[in-house]
Amino acid sequence: MLKRIIEKNYKWIIAFLCLIIVLMMLEDIFENQQLTLDMVVYKLVILNLRSEPLTVIMKVITNLSSAYVLIAITLGTLLFIKNKKVGLCIASNLVVTTLLNQLLKYIIQRPRPDGYRLIAESGYSFPSGHSMVSMAFYGLIIYLIWKMVKNKKIKYISCGILGFLIPLIGFSRIYLGVHYASDVIGGFAISIVYLMLFTNITRSVLQLEKEKVKMIDKRKMVKLRKKRKKLRNSFKYAFEGIVEAWKTEQNLKIHFIIMTLVIIAGFIFKISAMEWIVCLLLFSIVISLELINTAIETTVDIAMPEINEKAKYAKDIAAGAVLFSAIISVIVGLIIFLPKIFG
């Protein structure tokens, strides 16, 4: 069961892990702390690997993600690929990732490494623009080749070369001394999350699944439609359940009010990224348990309308689970906020 869930949702699990990595890095960056990763990579790369021949190679590799090269490739796809939608997807991807990178740099404003640069660069450091844009740009091209090219040799070779090029570009930015290792890893992680969303849009725009759908017979199509309808209904019924619980359960309203107050306090006291993650997890646990408790109480009342000791026992245990999670949440909340209030 767990294996099946992971197989179906592995993309979103990867996206979640990438976001956690970025948030953990940002916590240290905002507190002006030196990341251990950056110091280790600095000693390994800057102090031990630099040489004149390798420097020439790294300068060539880093230029493969320069604005001139990426714009030239984009114009080439617009001019020479018959399906103009492909070129438009690549062009829009380049524009969006560039703007997103500049926005993040402006918000975070991390200074670049100083004292050991081999090339001149301006602007802020996190996330690395070359790393972030190359992952998004070449990553999308890999996706398009994998989906649209039928010749397996061309597909595997081109995807392999581009897949190897992306980390090389990131490494070149560290080697040349214009970015920390965390800048590069953070740029890659952000682009992976972004690509998962953008490739869904691309698949819809280019209708990449059209040929597969044609090969499915009528019976399978009916089953597919039923499955999609069932999925839509499951979301619909879930939201209806939350609304009904909100209308009937006073405790749920109290939990939501407390959650709102904690969120406001989080913005006021500027809690860290990890503290936000802890708070959000506790919100979800307490509210989910309250919803489960409501479902158990309703089911027991239907199955056993008359007074019954075992029915009371089941209700008490469910209510106890909610109470226990709420107590732990209050303790964690006090640990997070008391030092900020009285500090």
N, C-alpha and C positions, 0 to 999 in steps of 0.2 A: 504493500500500500504506500509506504513512505517512498520507495523507489519510483513508483508511478507518479507520485506527486512531484518529486524532484525532476523527473524526465519531462513532465508537462510544463513546469514552471522554472526550468533551469536558467532561462534568460533573465527573469526578474530576480532570481536569487543572485545571479552575477551582478546585476544592476544594483541591488541592495548592498552587496559587499563593496562594490566600487564607491558608493555614496558614503559608507562607513569609513572607508580608507580616507576619502577626501575630508570628511568632517574631523577625523582624528588629527590629520595634518593641520587643518585650519585652526584647531584648538591651540596647538603649540605656536603656530605662526602669529595668531592674534595676541598671544601672551609674550611674543618676542623671544621665544625659546629656541635654542639651536637643536635641530632634530639630529638624533644619533645617526640615522640613516645618512644624512648629508655629510657628517664628519667622516663616517666609514668610507663612503664612496669617494670623497675628496682625497683621502689618503691613498686609496687604491688606484684611482684614475689619474688625478693631477700629479701626484708625487712619484708614481711608479710606471705609468704607461706612456707618458708623453715622449714623442720623438719627432724629428723633422718630417720623415716620410709619412708617418701616421697623421700628422697635423695636416698635410696636404690632402690626404684622403678624406679626413673628417670635414674639411672645408668644402670639398666637392659634395659630400653626402648631405651636409646641412643645407646647401643651396638647392637640393632637390625638393625642399619644402619652402623655398622662398616664394614671395608673392609673384615674381616674374614667371617662374616655372609653373606654378599652379594655375595662373591665369592663362598661360600659353596652352596647357593641357586642356583647360576648360574650353577655350576658343576652338581648339582642335576637335573636341567632341561635338560642339555646336555646328561646326562647318562640315565635318566629314562623316558623322554618324547619321544614317538616314532617319532613324527614329529621333526626332527633335526633342521629344519628351525626356530622353536620356540625358542629353546635353543640358536641358533646363534643370533637371534634378541635380546634376553635378554642380551647375553654376549656383543654384539657390543654396545648396549645401555649403559651398565655399563661402558665400556671403554670410549665411547665418552663423557658421562656426567662427568666422573672423569677428563678427560683431559680438557674439557671446563671449569670446576670449577677451576682447577689449573691455567689455563690461565687467567681467570678473576681475581683471587686472585693476581696473579703476576702483572697484569696491574693496579689494583686499590690500592693494598698495604695498606689496612686499618689495623691498629694495633688491636689486640684483647682487650677486656675489661680487666682491670687489678685490682687486689685487692680483688676480691670476687669469685675466681674460686674454685670449689670443685674437679676438676680433672685437670690433666696436659695436655695441648694441645700446639702445636707449629704451626707456619705458620701464614698467614694473616687471617683476619676475614670475609671480604665481598667478595662474598656471602658465607653463611654457607654451607660447604661441605656436612655435614650430611643431612641438610634440602633439598638442591638442588638434591643430588643423590637419597635420599629416595623418593622424589616426582617423579623423573624420573623413578626410578627402580620399585617401588611398583605401581606407576601410570600406567606403561606399563603392569604390570601383571594384574592389574584391568581391563585394556582395553582388554587384551587377554582372560581373564576369561569371561568377558561380551559378547565377540564375539563368543567364541568357546565352552563354557560349556552350555549344553542344559538343565540340571537339574536346575530349577528355584531356589529351596531352597539353593542348594550349591552355585549358582551364587550370590544370594542376600546376603547370610551370609558371604561368603568369601570377596566379594567386600566391604561390610559394615565394616568388621574387618580391612581390609587393608586401607580403606578410613579413618577410625578413627585412625589408627596407624600413618599415615603420619604427621598430625598436632601434635600428641603426641611427636614424635621424635623432631620436631621443638621446641616445648615447653621445652623439656628436655635440649636442648642446651642453652636456655635462663636461665632456672632454675639452671643449673650447672655452670653458670657464664662464659662460654667460648665464647658466642656470644651475640651481641646486638639483640634486637627484629627486627631491620631493616635488619640485616644480614639474619635472618631466612625468613622474608617476601620477601626480595629480591631474595633469593635462590628459594623459592617456585614460585615466579612470573616468573623467568627466565626459570625454568623447565616446567611450564605450556605452555609457548610459544614453547619451544623445543619439548615437547610431541606432540603438534598439528602437527608439521612437521614430527616427527619420526613415529607417528602412521599412517600417510599417506603412508610412505615407508613400514611399517610393513604390512599394509592392502594389498598393492600391492604384496609384497614378499610372503605372506602366502595365497594370493588369498581368502581373507575372504568373499568376495562378490560373490564367484563362485556359491554357492548353490542358492542364491537369483536370480542370472541371469538365471539359468536353469529353474526356475519356471515361468519366464516371457514368454508369448507366442510370436509367430513370429511377430504379429502386433505391440506389445509393443516394441519389439526389434528394429523394423524399426523406430518407433517414437523416441526411445532413441538415435539411431544413427543420425537421422535428427537433434535432439536437440543438440547433441554434435557437429555436423558439424556447426550448426547455431552459437553455442557459439564460436567455433574456428574462424569462419568467422567474427564474431562481433569484436574480437580482431584484426584480420587482417585488416578489414576496418577502425578500429579506428587508427591503426598505419599509414595506407595509408593516412587518413585524416590529421594527424599531419605532415606527410612528405609533402603533397601538400600545406598545410598552410605555412610550412617553406619555400617552394620554392617561394611562391607568395606574402607572407606578410612580408614587411620589419619590421613592428612593432614587430612581433613575434621574429624575429632575435635579435632585440634590447633587448627585455625582456630576452631572453636566455643569451645574453652577460652580461647583468646586473646581472642575477642570478649567472653566473659563477664567476664574480668579487666579489660578496657578499660572496659566498662560500669560495673563496680564502682568503678574508679578515677575515672570521670567523675562519679559521684555524690559520691565522697569529696572531690575537688578542685573540684567545682561548676563544671564547664566551661560555657561560654556556649551559647546556642541554636544559633548558627552552627557552633560546634565539634561539637555533637551531630550536626547534619546532615551535616557532613563525615565524622565517624566512621561513621555509619549507611550512608552511600553507599559508603565503603571496605569495610565489612563485606559489603555486598551484592555488590560487584564481586569481591572475593577468593573468597567462597564460591561465587558463580555460576560463576566461571571454574574452580574446583576441580571442580564438578559437570560442567561441559562437558568438562573434561579427562578425567574418569572415563568419560563417554559415548564420547569419541573413542577412548580406549584399548580399551574393550570392543568397539566396532565394528571397530577395526583387527584385534583378536585373532580376531574371528569371520571377517572377510574374508580375513585372511592369517595362519593359524595357524602356518605355518613362518616361520623367520627370514628377514626381508626388509629390505634397507637403506632403502627408501622408507617402509616401515611404521614403522621405528624413527625416521626423520626426522619423520614426522607426530606420533608420540608425544612426541618431544623438543620440538617447537615448541609443542604444547599445554601441556606441563609448564613450558616457558619463560615462557609467558604468565601462568601462575599465579605463578611465582617473581617475575616483574617487578612484578606488581600487589602482591604481598606486601612486596617491598622498598620500593616507594613508600609503602605503607600504614605501614610501620614508621617511615620518615622523617617522614611527616606526624604520626604519633603522638608522636614525640620532640619535634617542633616545638610541639605542643599541650601536652604534659605536663611537659617538662623545666623550663620557666619556672615552672610551678606547684609543682613538687617542690622546686626550689632557690631559688625567689623569696622 
